[in-house]
Amino acid sequence: MSDFLMPSLGADMERGKLVEWLVKPGSKVRKGDVIAIVETHKGAFEVDIFQEGVIADLCAVEGQEVPVGAVLARLAPSDKAPALGTLRAPANPVAAEKAPEVALAAPPSPEALSASGKPAKVAQKVSPMGPGSRAHAKVTPAARRRAAELGIDPYTLKGTGIDDSVTFADVERASASHVGPEAPAGPTRPGRGFDPLQMRQAIAAAMSRSKREIPHYYLTTTIDMGPSLSWLETFNTERPPDQRLLPATLFLKATALALREVPQLNGFWENGRFRPGSGIHIGWAVSLRGGGLIAPAVHDVDTMTLPELMIALRDLVARARGGGLRSSEMTNPSFTVTSLGERGADCVIGVIYPPQVATLGFGRISVRPWVTGGKVTARPIVVSSLSADHRASDGHAGGLFLAAVDRLLQEPLKL
């Protein structure tokens, strides 16, 4: 038997609210399955599990505030599944009450027609959670919000989640396939869990802790983006708009490959020592509509092709802004990248997000005078800035890392 704990979805999280269970005692789960929805000051997140087994015990009830590290559920190995009599749902007197029966009008049968030809009143008693009821289908909060945005009735979709729950991905697939009737006109539900004031307070707490505890050092370099942008233009002209790449993909891939060369920047400072990351999982800073910032991870960036990375990045940004991020995307970024894009400033010097040990910022790409072969020419350049933890590395390692990023962006064919 193993415990599944409330995950830490960021250095600024102390507890989370269990909004909804998507499993029940006896549910079989596999690694990556979403088992619950947890709400924090940054919104609602789909909590995925990291191992295979059978849910033996739910230790928290829906609506409960659970501290980080507290037990949410207990998991038994698949080959040692507990007997049905030993499975336990969380003790909740309200949830345990029998659902009241309600009378719903049934379709009239020929025998039910009165002499006037009008159907007589016939009712059947069914539980509101019984088959055929909309309440019977499980729809995650993220899927519900996305469906409202797209005008899709989520209760008409086939769910692929645990216990056939309808997930965010199911709604996205339905939208792409133009599946599902339009929802009745009306105001969409506001996003669950996002409070701009709470978000700002959480960011302030995390960044204050970072500046107070982490001895930052800073390095910047100016990179000629001419080779990368020329290659990018050629690549994109041969493809439809939805398959074209953005400079962000080159930034991410170059960063990941540079972290392979300088691994002491990829990981965490915990318990007075550096712990290397299990992979190169780069947090991408996303500004949220209405204010706030979140940096979920793109996993194993160094192993992805540029088109795969572009798809993953688009999907991540859409889910960060619309709901549907998974807990695994928030718990293990081992490095963070922020890019200001075309409308940003020339340079951004970031604050490290603990327990990470470094972050890299890219300013906007702008045309500047540049000396090449003894001649001054106009070139597209970008300023890249590294903020790193002096407890885990020093300026020599940081300099090697920035030099590697520069070199890789000069050779886009190798990305």
One Martini backbone bead per residue (centre of mass of N, CA, C, O) as a GRO file, in nm:
protein
  415
    1MET     BB    1   0.097   0.035   0.023
    2SER     BB    2   0.033   0.372  -0.093
    3ASP     BB    3   0.083   0.719  -0.093
    4PHE     BB    4  -0.111   1.003  -0.194
    5LEU     BB    5  -0.015   1.332  -0.228
    6MET     BB    6  -0.019   1.654  -0.194
    7PRO     BB    7   0.088   1.863  -0.418
    8SER     BB    8   0.330   2.091  -0.524
    9LEU     BB    9   0.229   2.391  -0.721
   10GLY     BB   10   0.453   2.552  -0.572
   11ALA     BB   11   0.634   2.758  -0.357
   12ASP     BB   12   0.344   2.918  -0.273
   13MET     BB   13   0.225   2.647  -0.163
   14GLU     BB   14   0.030   2.505   0.122
   15ARG     BB   15  -0.263   2.458  -0.009
   16GLY     BB   16  -0.557   2.268  -0.115
   17LYS     BB   17  -0.858   2.222  -0.297
   18LEU     BB   18  -1.086   1.968  -0.312
   19VAL     BB   19  -1.314   1.949  -0.570
   20GLU     BB   20  -1.261   1.655  -0.728
   21TRP     BB   21  -1.337   1.330  -0.788
   22LEU     BB   22  -1.239   1.073  -1.051
   23VAL     BB   23  -1.257   0.856  -0.829
   24LYS     BB   24  -1.283   0.533  -0.670
   25PRO     BB   25  -1.307   0.276  -0.495
   26GLY     BB   26  -1.144   0.043  -0.727
   27SER     BB   27  -0.991   0.206  -0.914
   28LYS     BB   28  -0.804   0.192  -1.197
   29VAL     BB   29  -0.461   0.298  -1.237
   30ARG     BB   30  -0.233   0.503  -1.422
   31LYS     BB   31   0.014   0.656  -1.539
   32GLY     BB   32  -0.133   0.989  -1.586
   33ASP     BB   33  -0.384   0.985  -1.440
   34VAL     BB   34  -0.671   1.153  -1.359
   35ILE     BB   35  -0.809   1.189  -1.010
   36ALA     BB   36  -0.817   1.514  -0.968
   37ILE     BB   37  -0.930   1.832  -0.837
   38VAL     BB   38  -0.729   2.125  -0.777
   39GLU     BB   39  -0.735   2.427  -0.581
   40THR     BB   40  -0.586   2.742  -0.627
   41HIS     BB   41  -0.475   3.067  -0.670
   42LYS     BB   42  -0.414   2.965  -0.990
   43GLY     BB   43  -0.634   2.741  -0.990
   44ALA     BB   44  -0.726   2.458  -1.170
   45PHE     BB   45  -0.610   2.114  -1.128
   46GLU     BB   46  -0.490   1.824  -1.271
   47VAL     BB   47  -0.439   1.528  -1.096
   48ASP     BB   48  -0.171   1.316  -1.136
   49ILE     BB   49  -0.040   0.997  -1.149
   50PHE     BB   50   0.275   0.787  -1.089
   51GLN     BB   51   0.107   0.512  -1.071
   52GLU     BB   52   0.008   0.180  -1.039
   53GLY     BB   53  -0.337   0.072  -0.951
   54VAL     BB   54  -0.557   0.075  -0.661
   55ILE     BB   55  -0.810   0.227  -0.508
   56ALA     BB   56  -0.855   0.206  -0.149
   57ASP     BB   57  -0.839   0.522  -0.041
   58LEU     BB   58  -1.015   0.811   0.058
   59CYS     BB   59  -0.882   1.094   0.261
   60ALA     BB   60  -1.068   1.306   0.110
   61VAL     BB   61  -1.293   1.566   0.063
   62GLU     BB   62  -1.495   1.751  -0.097
   63GLY     BB   63  -1.386   2.085  -0.007
   64GLN     BB   64  -1.112   2.032   0.112
   65GLU     BB   65  -0.841   2.143   0.293
   66VAL     BB   66  -0.505   2.057   0.187
   67PRO     BB   67  -0.203   1.996   0.268
   68VAL     BB   68   0.102   1.974   0.181
   69GLY     BB   69   0.166   1.618   0.207
   70ALA     BB   70  -0.097   1.506   0.235
   71VAL     BB   71  -0.327   1.258   0.231
   72LEU     BB   72  -0.547   1.157  -0.031
   73ALA     BB   73  -0.450   0.854  -0.104
   74ARG     BB   74  -0.471   0.498  -0.145
   75LEU     BB   75  -0.250   0.244  -0.290
   76ALA     BB   76  -0.275  -0.055  -0.463
   77PRO     BB   77  -0.167  -0.306  -0.608
   78SER     BB   78  -0.287  -0.476  -0.877
   79ASP     BB   79  -0.204  -0.774  -0.751
   80LYS     BB   80  -0.328  -0.641  -0.449
   81ALA     BB   81  -0.622  -0.610  -0.434
   82PRO     BB   82  -0.864  -0.525  -0.245
   83ALA     BB   83  -1.131  -0.594  -0.102
   84LEU     BB   84  -1.438  -0.459  -0.111
   85GLY     BB   85  -1.471  -0.433   0.209
   86THR     BB   86  -1.192  -0.242   0.232
   87LEU     BB   87  -1.308  -0.015   0.090
   88ARG     BB   88  -1.274   0.356   0.109
   89ALA     BB   89  -1.448   0.627   0.168
   90PRO     BB   90  -1.491   0.925   0.265
   91ALA     BB   91  -1.595   1.082   0.540
   92ASN     BB   92  -1.939   1.202   0.459
   93PRO     BB   93  -2.242   1.276   0.558
   94VAL     BB   94  -2.351   1.424   0.312
   95ALA     BB   95  -2.263   1.217   0.087
   96ALA     BB   96  -2.409   0.962   0.234
   97GLU     BB   97  -2.663   1.052   0.158
   98LYS     BB   98  -2.947   0.991   0.018
   99ALA     BB   99  -3.076   1.043  -0.270
  100PRO     BB  100  -3.330   1.195  -0.384
  101GLU     BB  101  -3.623   1.144  -0.522
  102VAL     BB  102  -3.742   1.207  -0.855
  103ALA     BB  103  -3.976   1.331  -1.079
  104LEU     BB  104  -4.003   1.217  -1.415
  105ALA     BB  105  -4.094   1.250  -1.721
  106ALA     BB  106  -4.231   1.019  -1.936
  107PRO     BB  107  -4.283   0.866  -2.206
  108PRO     BB  108  -4.555   0.797  -2.373
  109SER     BB  109  -4.785   0.556  -2.400
  110PRO     BB  110  -5.053   0.428  -2.549
  111GLU     BB  111  -5.197   0.367  -2.268
  112ALA     BB  112  -5.166   0.682  -2.168
  113LEU     BB  113  -5.386   0.771  -2.341
  114SER     BB  114  -5.645   0.958  -2.371
  115ALA     BB  115  -5.942   1.027  -2.515
  116SER     BB  116  -5.827   1.314  -2.619
  117GLY     BB  117  -5.506   1.238  -2.697
  118LYS     BB  118  -5.373   1.302  -2.439
  119PRO     BB  119  -5.134   1.273  -2.228
  120ALA     BB  120  -5.083   1.125  -1.953
  121LYS     BB  121  -4.964   1.137  -1.636
  122VAL     BB  122  -4.630   1.013  -1.619
  123ALA     BB  123  -4.416   0.865  -1.372
  124GLN     BB  124  -4.073   0.832  -1.276
  125LYS     BB  125  -3.832   0.696  -1.059
  126VAL     BB  126  -3.517   0.864  -1.018
  127SER     BB  127  -3.203   0.915  -0.984
  128PRO     BB  128  -2.993   1.186  -1.038
  129MET     BB  129  -2.747   0.951  -1.074
  130GLY     BB  130  -2.861   0.805  -1.295
  131PRO     BB  131  -2.921   0.677  -1.577
  132GLY     BB  132  -2.957   0.946  -1.815
  133SER     BB  133  -2.824   1.154  -1.650
  134ARG     BB  134  -2.630   1.431  -1.643
  135ALA     BB  135  -2.511   1.371  -1.353
  136HIS     BB  136  -2.364   1.099  -1.432
  137ALA     BB  137  -2.159   1.266  -1.560
  138LYS     BB  138  -1.821   1.331  -1.577
  139VAL     BB  139  -1.689   1.670  -1.533
  140THR     BB  140  -1.445   1.868  -1.551
  141PRO     BB  141  -1.385   2.190  -1.488
  142ALA     BB  142  -1.208   2.240  -1.738
  143ALA     BB  143  -1.410   2.119  -1.941
  144ARG     BB  144  -1.648   2.304  -1.873
  145ARG     BB  145  -1.516   2.572  -1.951
  146ARG     BB  146  -1.434   2.503  -2.242
  147ALA     BB  147  -1.718   2.433  -2.343
  148ALA     BB  148  -1.837   2.715  -2.295
  149GLU     BB  149  -1.645   2.863  -2.494
  150LEU     BB  150  -1.733   2.658  -2.750
  151GLY     BB  151  -2.037   2.553  -2.737
  152ILE     BB  152  -2.038   2.280  -2.561
  153ASP     BB  153  -2.182   1.977  -2.463
  154PRO     BB  154  -2.027   1.763  -2.242
  155TYR     BB  155  -2.268   1.542  -2.203
  156THR     BB  156  -2.227   1.433  -2.519
  157LEU     BB  157  -1.960   1.310  -2.446
  158LYS     BB  158  -1.690   1.097  -2.461
  159GLY     BB  159  -1.513   0.965  -2.210
  160THR     BB  160  -1.145   0.907  -2.118
  161GLY     BB  161  -1.146   0.891  -1.834
  162ILE     BB  162  -1.197   0.810  -1.537
  163ASP     BB  163  -1.497   0.672  -1.539
  164ASP     BB  164  -1.570   0.839  -1.808
  165SER     BB  165  -1.457   1.112  -1.797
  166VAL     BB  166  -1.463   1.442  -1.894
  167THR     BB  167  -1.213   1.613  -2.058
  168PHE     BB  168  -1.033   1.855  -2.195
  169ALA     BB  169  -0.943   1.679  -2.439
  170ASP     BB  170  -1.228   1.601  -2.533
  171VAL     BB  171  -1.316   1.890  -2.605
  172GLU     BB  172  -1.093   1.950  -2.810
  173ARG     BB  173  -1.168   1.720  -3.005
  174ALA     BB  174  -1.456   1.815  -3.058
  175SER     BB  175  -1.378   2.089  -3.180
  176ALA     BB  176  -1.197   1.979  -3.414
  177SER     BB  177  -1.460   1.791  -3.517
  178HIS     BB  178  -1.735   1.925  -3.471
  179VAL     BB  179  -1.851   1.823  -3.195
  180GLY     BB  180  -2.144   1.894  -3.084
  181PRO     BB  181  -2.370   2.078  -2.954
  182GLU     BB  182  -2.488   2.364  -2.884
  183ALA     BB  183  -2.509   2.571  -2.643
  184PRO     BB  184  -2.682   2.761  -2.474
  185ALA     BB  185  -2.744   3.066  -2.450
  186GLY     BB  186  -2.504   3.242  -2.250
  187PRO     BB  187  -2.327   3.278  -1.990
  188THR     BB  188  -2.028   3.209  -1.888
  189ARG     BB  189  -1.832   3.070  -1.679
  190PRO     BB  190  -1.625   3.136  -1.456
  191GLY     BB  191  -1.329   3.086  -1.356
  192ARG     BB  192  -1.184   2.867  -1.149
  193GLY     BB  193  -0.985   3.006  -0.880
  194PHE     BB  194  -0.930   3.295  -0.997
  195ASP     BB  195  -0.733   3.545  -0.818
  196PRO     BB  196  -0.560   3.825  -0.864
  197LEU     BB  197  -0.486   3.894  -0.571
  198GLN     BB  198  -0.376   3.617  -0.488
  199MET     BB  199  -0.166   3.599  -0.708
  200ARG     BB  200   0.002   3.845  -0.622
  201GLN     BB  201   0.062   3.742  -0.335
  202ALA     BB  202   0.210   3.483  -0.424
  203ILE     BB  203   0.431   3.615  -0.591
  204ALA     BB  204   0.544   3.791  -0.364
  205ALA     BB  205   0.625   3.556  -0.177
  206ALA     BB  206   0.816   3.401  -0.371
  207MET     BB  207   1.007   3.643  -0.448
  208SER     BB  208   1.091   3.721  -0.163
  209ARG     BB  209   1.220   3.453  -0.097
  210SER     BB  210   1.426   3.452  -0.324
  211LYS     BB  211   1.578   3.724  -0.248
  212ARG     BB  212   1.638   3.631   0.051
  213GLU     BB  213   1.779   3.325  -0.009
  214ILE     BB  214   1.905   3.390  -0.294
  215PRO     BB  215   2.221   3.414  -0.450
  216HIS     BB  216   2.243   3.609  -0.700
  217TYR     BB  217   2.341   3.596  -1.046
  218TYR     BB  218   2.443   3.790  -1.345
  219LEU     BB  219   2.397   3.735  -1.706
  220THR     BB  220   2.483   3.866  -2.035
  221THR     BB  221   2.381   3.840  -2.389
  222THR     BB  222   2.437   3.892  -2.739
  223ILE     BB  223   2.232   3.777  -3.017
  224ASP     BB  224   2.244   3.655  -3.336
  225MET     BB  225   1.936   3.589  -3.532
  226GLY     BB  226   1.981   3.550  -3.836
  227PRO     BB  227   2.007   3.239  -3.885
  228SER     BB  228   1.737   3.159  -3.747
  229LEU     BB  229   1.539   3.340  -3.916
  230SER     BB  230   1.612   3.231  -4.194
  231TRP     BB  231   1.534   2.938  -4.138
  232LEU     BB  232   1.242   2.996  -4.045
  233GLU     BB  233   1.136   3.116  -4.309
  234THR     BB  234   1.183   2.866  -4.484
  235PHE     BB  235   1.018   2.665  -4.316
  236ASN     BB  236   0.735   2.826  -4.320
  237THR     BB  237   0.677   2.852  -4.636
  238GLU     BB  238   0.615   2.519  -4.648
  239ARG     BB  239   0.373   2.589  -4.443
  240PRO     BB  240   0.114   2.604  -4.265
  241PRO     BB  241   0.019   2.802  -4.009
  242ASP     BB  242  -0.024   2.552  -3.794
  243GLN     BB  243   0.307   2.461  -3.863
  244ARG     BB  244   0.449   2.695  -3.755
  245LEU     BB  245   0.717   2.865  -3.622
  246LEU     BB  246   0.861   3.002  -3.337
  247PRO     BB  247   1.120   3.141  -3.168
  248ALA     BB  248   1.059   2.991  -2.900
  249THR     BB  249   1.153   2.709  -2.992
  250LEU     BB  250   1.452   2.785  -3.017
  251PHE     BB  251   1.498   2.873  -2.729
  252LEU     BB  252   1.423   2.607  -2.591
  253LYS     BB  253   1.617   2.411  -2.738
  254ALA     BB  254   1.881   2.559  -2.676
  255THR     BB  255   1.852   2.543  -2.371
  256ALA     BB  256   1.841   2.233  -2.342
  257LEU     BB  257   2.119   2.172  -2.476
  258ALA     BB  258   2.282   2.349  -2.276
  259LEU     BB  259   2.202   2.181  -2.020
  260ARG     BB  260   2.363   1.935  -2.100
  261GLU     BB  261   2.643   2.088  -2.071
  262VAL     BB  262   2.508   2.246  -1.796
  263PRO     BB  263   2.368   2.074  -1.534
  264GLN     BB  264   2.397   2.279  -1.278
  265LEU     BB  265   2.119   2.440  -1.384
  266ASN     BB  266   1.951   2.155  -1.360
  267GLY     BB  267   1.746   2.207  -1.078
  268PHE     BB  268   1.784   2.181  -0.710
  269TRP     BB  269   1.754   2.344  -0.388
  270GLU     BB  270   1.799   2.105  -0.120
  271ASN     BB  271   1.902   2.066   0.189
  272GLY     BB  272   2.187   2.218   0.111
  273ARG     BB  273   2.157   2.101  -0.193
  274PHE     BB  274   2.206   1.966  -0.506
  275ARG     BB  275   1.945   1.857  -0.739
  276PRO     BB  276   1.906   1.694  -1.005
  277GLY     BB  277   1.733   1.658  -1.273
  278SER     BB  278   1.549   1.400  -1.435
  279GLY     BB  279   1.514   1.630  -1.648
  280ILE     BB  280   1.430   1.853  -1.918
  281HIS     BB  281   1.213   2.079  -1.753
  282ILE     BB  282   1.056   2.356  -1.891
  283GLY     BB  283   0.955   2.655  -1.784
  284TRP     BB  284   0.684   2.855  -1.914
  285ALA     BB  285   0.607   3.177  -1.923
  286VAL     BB  286   0.266   3.284  -1.845
  287SER     BB  287   0.039   3.517  -1.918
  288LEU     BB  288  -0.254   3.617  -1.772
  289ARG     BB  289  -0.566   3.686  -1.794
  290GLY     BB  290  -0.594   3.947  -1.554
  291GLY     BB  291  -0.331   3.845  -1.449
  292GLY     BB  292  -0.039   3.704  -1.401
  293LEU     BB  293   0.166   3.400  -1.338
  294ILE     BB  294   0.290   3.105  -1.518
  295ALA     BB  295   0.519   2.789  -1.510
  296PRO     BB  296   0.495   2.542  -1.693
  297ALA     BB  297   0.594   2.231  -1.819
  298VAL     BB  298   0.818   2.108  -2.058
  299HIS     BB  299   0.893   1.792  -2.140
  300ASP     BB  300   1.177   1.687  -2.269
  301VAL     BB  301   1.304   1.902  -2.473
  302ASP     BB  302   1.573   1.763  -2.585
  303THR     BB  303   1.387   1.525  -2.746
  304MET     BB  304   1.255   1.728  -2.932
  305THR     BB  305   1.117   1.851  -3.190
  306LEU     BB  306   1.019   2.143  -3.317
  307PRO     BB  307   0.725   2.064  -3.390
  308GLU     BB  308   0.664   1.930  -3.116
  309LEU     BB  309   0.721   2.184  -2.947
  310MET     BB  310   0.503   2.367  -3.069
  311ILE     BB  311   0.261   2.196  -2.985
  312ALA     BB  312   0.321   2.192  -2.681
  313LEU     BB  313   0.317   2.501  -2.640
  314ARG     BB  314   0.034   2.565  -2.734
  315ASP     BB  315  -0.110   2.378  -2.535
  316LEU     BB  316   0.000   2.500  -2.272
  317VAL     BB  317  -0.105   2.791  -2.305
  318ALA     BB  318  -0.405   2.723  -2.337
  319ARG     BB  319  -0.431   2.576  -2.056
  320ALA     BB  320  -0.329   2.808  -1.876
  321ARG     BB  321  -0.572   3.009  -1.972
  322GLY     BB  322  -0.829   2.780  -1.974
  323GLY     BB  323  -0.754   2.524  -1.846
  324GLY     BB  324  -0.584   2.197  -1.764
  325LEU     BB  325  -0.363   2.158  -1.582
  326ARG     BB  326  -0.113   1.963  -1.454
  327SER     BB  327   0.064   1.876  -1.182
  328SER     BB  328   0.329   1.782  -1.339
  329GLU     BB  329   0.364   2.081  -1.467
  330MET     BB  330   0.422   2.214  -1.161
  331THR     BB  331   0.639   2.022  -0.993
  332ASN     BB  332   0.907   1.981  -1.230
  333PRO     BB  333   1.055   2.229  -1.296
  334SER     BB  334   1.420   2.280  -1.365
  335PHE     BB  335   1.351   2.535  -1.543
  336THR     BB  336   1.335   2.882  -1.668
  337VAL     BB  337   1.150   3.057  -1.929
  338THR     BB  338   1.150   3.394  -2.068
  339SER     BB  339   0.943   3.576  -2.310
  340LEU     BB  340   0.850   3.895  -2.443
  341GLY     BB  341   0.860   3.945  -2.728
  342GLU     BB  342   0.768   4.200  -2.945
  343ARG     BB  343   0.642   4.388  -2.689
  344GLY     BB  344   0.886   4.411  -2.531
  345ALA     BB  345   1.179   4.432  -2.402
  346ASP     BB  346   1.521   4.409  -2.444
  347CYS     BB  347   1.523   4.313  -2.129
  348VAL     BB  348   1.535   4.026  -1.893
  349ILE     BB  349   1.555   3.991  -1.530
  350GLY     BB  350   1.520   3.734  -1.334
  351VAL     BB  351   1.356   3.538  -1.087
  352ILE     BB  352   1.398   3.281  -0.897
  353TYR     BB  353   1.226   2.968  -0.867
  354PRO     BB  354   1.165   2.798  -0.608
  355PRO     BB  355   1.412   2.539  -0.615
  356GLN     BB  356   1.548   2.658  -0.828
  357VAL     BB  357   1.876   2.779  -0.997
  358ALA     BB  358   1.739   2.900  -1.270
  359THR     BB  359   1.703   3.167  -1.526
  360LEU     BB  360   1.577   3.265  -1.856
  361GLY     BB  361   1.599   3.559  -2.067
  362PHE     BB  362   1.408   3.710  -2.340
  363GLY     BB  363   1.393   3.949  -2.546
  364ARG     BB  364   1.348   4.133  -2.798
  365ILE     BB  365   1.358   4.143  -3.139
  366SER     BB  366   1.610   4.356  -3.288
  367VAL     BB  367   1.740   4.604  -3.486
  368ARG     BB  368   2.100   4.630  -3.513
  369PRO     BB  369   2.407   4.713  -3.486
  370TRP     BB  370   2.669   4.503  -3.650
  371VAL     BB  371   2.969   4.328  -3.635
  372THR     BB  372   3.091   4.194  -3.957
  373GLY     BB  373   3.391   4.158  -4.085
  374GLY     BB  374   3.445   4.478  -4.010
  375LYS     BB  375   3.132   4.538  -4.042
  376VAL     BB  376   2.847   4.739  -4.043
  377THR     BB  377   2.530   4.596  -3.961
  378ALA     BB  378   2.204   4.488  -3.987
  379ARG     BB  379   2.065   4.309  -3.705
  380PRO     BB  380   1.909   4.055  -3.539
  381ILE     BB  381   1.860   4.088  -3.189
  382VAL     BB  382   1.926   3.933  -2.858
  383VAL     BB  383   1.875   3.938  -2.513
  384SER     BB  384   2.040   3.731  -2.273
  385SER     BB  385   1.940   3.628  -1.931
  386LEU     BB  386   2.103   3.521  -1.634
  387SER     BB  387   1.975   3.358  -1.342
  388ALA     BB  388   2.166   3.252  -1.051
  389ASP     BB  389   2.280   3.022  -0.808
  390HIS     BB  390   2.563   3.044  -0.603
  391ARG     BB  391   2.534   2.760  -0.458
  392ALA     BB  392   2.540   2.586  -0.747
  393SER     BB  393   2.706   2.822  -0.896
  394ASP     BB  394   2.893   3.007  -1.137
  395GLY     BB  395   3.006   3.223  -1.377
  396HIS     BB  396   3.142   3.009  -1.550
  397ALA     BB  397   2.893   2.832  -1.601
  398GLY     BB  398   2.713   3.059  -1.709
  399GLY     BB  399   2.894   3.131  -1.953
  400LEU     BB  400   2.881   2.855  -2.093
  401PHE     BB  401   2.578   2.854  -2.133
  402LEU     BB  402   2.544   3.112  -2.307
  403ALA     BB  403   2.740   3.018  -2.529
  404ALA     BB  404   2.567   2.773  -2.612
  405VAL     BB  405   2.314   2.923  -2.695
  406ASP     BB  406   2.447   3.090  -2.914
  407ARG     BB  407   2.563   2.860  -3.089
  408LEU     BB  408   2.289   2.716  -3.148
  409LEU     BB  409   2.151   2.972  -3.290
  410GLN     BB  410   2.367   2.951  -3.537
  411GLU     BB  411   2.254   2.625  -3.561
  412PRO     BB  412   1.944   2.528  -3.643
  413LEU     BB  413   1.991   2.238  -3.771
  414LYS     BB  414   2.074   2.120  -3.466
  415LEU     BB  415   1.781   2.144  -3.314
   0.00000   0.00000   0.00000
